[in-house]
Amino acid sequence: MDTISRPHFDSKDEEIEYWKSLAEQIMQEKDNVQRDFEEFMTESQQLEREYEVTIDQNEKKIIELKTSNMKTQNEIDSLKLKLDNSTKEKEDLEKELCSLRKEKLDSYKKIRELEQKNDDLERAQRMITESISAVETALNGAIERNAILESEIDEKESLKEKVQRLTDEARDLKQELQVRERCPDNERNMNGHLDSNRLKVENETQTTPVKRDPNVNIDTQFSPSSRILALNIVGDLLRKVGNLEAKLGQCRNGYRESLESKRIRHTARGRTSPSVQGFTK
């Protein structure tokens, strides 16, 4: 205000009016400033309240963010643990996958080996089936030969019975010869009867076992020709029995030799065939 130049007044009234108008102007400016100040204070208080609310909200947000950050950190830690566990599980699964691949390759190899062994076993089975059929054929032949031998044995038994009967007849003839030597006078009376007995003996020795005629007594005398004929018949029967025994022995030896040769061939085939060895193992 010192710098304000004082105007020059012509009268006191002008000066009063001037200072009055100036005071009014200053009061008006003061009122304006006061209003501005009050408005500023009101606005500042409002802003302060807003700032306080904002600060409270921001503090709450900061607390929430800290809490969320802690939760997130915990989740990150748990995820790291899960990641580590997943990595370990992945490594374990990769190792298991490698082992499974190796087992798969081993299984393929074993399957191929088993298929080869199966083929060998099938070949061995076919060979064994063929050998069994051959053995069955040989066995059937042996059974047939045994049947023939049994029939020959039965024939031999029947011939033995005939020989026994003829032996008994020869003994009877010897007894009759002794009786004839004691009683030479009865020889002529018995010649006809002896001839009929001779024919009967020949027929019985060729067909059926010898049966003694119940009408002829032990003391009946035979001629020398009938005795010779009876002895010849007995000799022929004995020769037949000997021939049958020789044939039977030859058949038995041949059968044993055939079985032995077949057994030797089967053993040699089993030793030389690897598939048969694998089958027996």
Secondary structure, DSSP 8 states (H G I E B T S, - for coil): -TTS-----SSHHHHHHHHHHHHHHHHHHHHHHHHHHHHHHHHHHHHHHHHHHHHHHHHHHHHHHHHHHHHHHHHHHHHHHHHHHHHHHHHHHHHHHHHHHHHHHHHHHHHHHHHHHHHHHHHHHHHHHHHHHHHHHHHHHHHHHHHHHHHHHHHHHHHHHHHHHHHHHHHHHHHHHHHHHH-GGGTGGGHHHHHHHHHHHHHHHHSS-----TTS-TT----HHHHHHHHHHHHHHHHHHHHHHHHHHHHHHHHHHHHHHHHHHHHHHHHH-HHHHHHH-
